[in-house]
Amino acid sequence: MKRLYLLRHAKAGWAMPGIRDFDRPLDEVGRADAEATGMAMAAAGYVPDLTLCSNALRARETLEGIAGNADIGRVLFFDQLYTEDATGYLALIREHGSFGSLLVIGHNPMMEDLAMAVAGDGEQEARDALASGFPTSGLAVVRFDDGLDEATTGTGYLEAFLTPAAG
């Protein structure tokens, strides 16, 4: 059994004049939420073998907040997690799926689209929470019977959906 952890970056401030969207940093709430998500991951025993992280500043800062409180395994950074759609995310996951369980830190709407697409079934409470939207620092935990290198739409099981507000 392998797990795919899909994490939307934490809350970022608005872009200031002259700053690209790619370079937006986390705000104070975002930093606190990233740390809280890391603590929740550690408490639940969620430990990825490999983390795939967007190169966008807000995603990298989210990773720092998580890493300060939880084991994140080896980390690889990808511009594609800023530019690609959910199909591109899934291709990257499949490409690195032989490593075991993966944490992917990226952006919406890709995270929400991917979580909805791969989770064919799941815990009702988690499905209801995900149906309400994918907030910043939201973490979808999708379990697969086979390796993530074979992940396809509808073959996962949504085990949990954690949000900062839910703890």
Solvent accessible surface area in square Angstrom, and as a share of the most:
residue,aa,sasa,rsa
1,M,136,0.61
2,K,72,0.31
3,R,61,0.22
4,L,0,0.00
5,Y,4,0.01
6,L,0,0.00
7,L,0,0.00
8,R,54,0.20
9,H,11,0.05
10,A,0,0.00
11,K,87,0.37
12,A,12,0.09
13,G,22,0.21
14,W,217,0.76
15,A,48,0.37
16,M,122,0.55
17,P,129,0.81
18,G,90,0.86
19,I,74,0.38
20,R,149,0.54
21,D,64,0.33
22,F,37,0.15
23,D,47,0.24
24,R,36,0.13
25,P,57,0.36
26,L,5,0.03
27,D,38,0.20
28,E,124,0.56
29,V,83,0.48
30,G,0,0.00
31,R,104,0.38
32,A,61,0.47
33,D,26,0.14
34,A,1,0.01
35,E,83,0.37
36,A,45,0.35
37,T,9,0.05
38,G,0,0.00
39,M,107,0.48
40,A,24,0.18
41,M,0,0.00
42,A,53,0.41
43,A,94,0.73
44,A,54,0.42
45,G,47,0.45
46,Y,20,0.08
47,V,74,0.43
48,P,2,0.01
49,D,76,0.40
50,L,0,0.00
51,T,0,0.00
52,L,0,0.00
53,C,0,0.00
54,S,0,0.00
55,N,42,0.21
56,A,0,0.00
57,L,45,0.23
58,R,12,0.04
59,A,0,0.00
60,R,82,0.30
61,E,43,0.19
62,T,1,0.00
63,L,13,0.07
64,E,119,0.53
65,G,12,0.11
66,I,0,0.00
67,A,44,0.34
68,G,65,0.63
69,N,51,0.26
70,A,14,0.11
71,D,88,0.45
72,I,21,0.11
73,G,34,0.32
74,R,134,0.49
75,V,40,0.23
76,L,43,0.21
77,F,91,0.38
78,F,33,0.14
79,D,79,0.41
80,Q,77,0.34
81,L,1,0.01
82,Y,62,0.24
83,T,100,0.58
84,E,69,0.31
85,D,85,0.44
86,A,19,0.15
87,T,102,0.59
88,G,15,0.15
89,Y,1,0.00
90,L,24,0.12
91,A,59,0.46
92,L,11,0.05
93,I,1,0.00
94,R,92,0.33
95,E,124,0.55
96,H,19,0.09
97,G,1,0.01
98,S,90,0.58
99,F,97,0.40
100,G,5,0.05
101,S,15,0.10
102,L,0,0.00
103,L,0,0.00
104,V,0,0.00
105,I,0,0.00
106,G,0,0.00
107,H,8,0.04
108,N,40,0.20
109,P,85,0.53
110,M,24,0.11
111,M,0,0.00
112,E,49,0.22
113,D,74,0.38
114,L,2,0.01
115,A,0,0.00
116,M,106,0.47
117,A,40,0.31
118,V,0,0.00
119,A,10,0.08
120,G,41,0.39
121,D,83,0.43
122,G,11,0.11
123,E,84,0.38
124,Q,118,0.53
125,E,148,0.66
126,A,7,0.05
127,R,90,0.33
128,D,78,0.40
129,A,36,0.28
130,L,3,0.02
131,A,73,0.57
132,S,103,0.67
133,G,22,0.21
134,F,6,0.02
135,P,52,0.33
136,T,32,0.19
137,S,1,0.01
138,G,0,0.00
139,L,0,0.00
140,A,0,0.00
141,V,0,0.00
142,V,0,0.00
143,R,68,0.25
144,F,5,0.02
145,D,126,0.65
146,D,91,0.47
147,G,23,0.22
148,L,0,0.00
149,D,56,0.29
150,E,108,0.48
151,A,2,0.02
152,T,57,0.33
153,T,87,0.51
154,G,42,0.40
155,T,79,0.46
156,G,5,0.05
157,Y,55,0.21
158,L,1,0.00
159,E,35,0.16
160,A,18,0.14
161,F,17,0.07
162,L,40,0.20
163,T,23,0.13
164,P,40,0.25
165,A,106,0.82
166,A,83,0.64
167,G,67,0.64
